[in-house]
């Protein structure tokens, strides 16, 4: 297995004055066909992409679970 190259650093000062998003990496996931078809419909209805829907869901899981884990550590 060949290691993936490191993502390019973020340029904090683009020409339009807004910060560029953090670099991203592709991943592969396996979904049942029926779920993928429905997810594509949801993406169309929300005028977004399947990739963006899944990325947003992943970010939400990370935030929720880290908050929960850090809360448990703080209360110990």
Secondary structure, DSSP 4 states (H G I P E B T S, - for coil): -PPPPPPPPP-S--TTSSPPPPP---------HHHHHHHHHHHHHTTS-HHHHHHHHHHHHHHHHHHHHHHHHHH-
